[in-house]
């Protein structure tokens, strides 16, 4: 019997779910979310996502896409910090979407939804900002495509806000953002991670 190795960016997961609750402490928030095996950073809030949550720019009533949402921790945190935001969270990983739906229900979040989709497949909408902790282990081409397609799915003056390790591919991604959008700024850095922001002009 051959064992197929699945990544968190695979559509289907073979492993047992092992549903669990983990505590998230970020900004001034402390709350629990459901998590499980077969998703990114299943046991705790990863440092990249933390930096993005604590430093992303969200303006009142903005429509926000959490692209590649995992268990939904970025989208849920942003909704709690910015209650007027309208949030869509998407992931190719069916299990991640199921967990995110559970977490939306757990916190009774209004104007917050989760949808299965590979990058921007099945996302006709445009957004005021796209938040992205890119799946760098999936490869540069996947991340580059997410950056390119983000531009098509942003409103004018919309922001792509991306977090990555600067010395582990983040610099390359920031150069790609500059190439696609014509601009990129670093808005935060901590522990090797940086938040890069491009504006659609």
Secondary structure, DSSP 8 states (H G I E B T S, - for coil): -------TTSSS--S----EEEEEEETTEEEEEEE-TTSTT-SS--HHHHHHHHH----TT-EEEEES-TTSHHHHHHHHH-TT-EEEEEES-HHHHHHHHHHHHHTT-TTEEEEE-STTTT----EEEEEEE--GGG-HHHHHHHHHHHHHTEEEEEEEEEEEEGGGTHHHHHHHHHHHHS--EEEEEETTEEEEEEE--
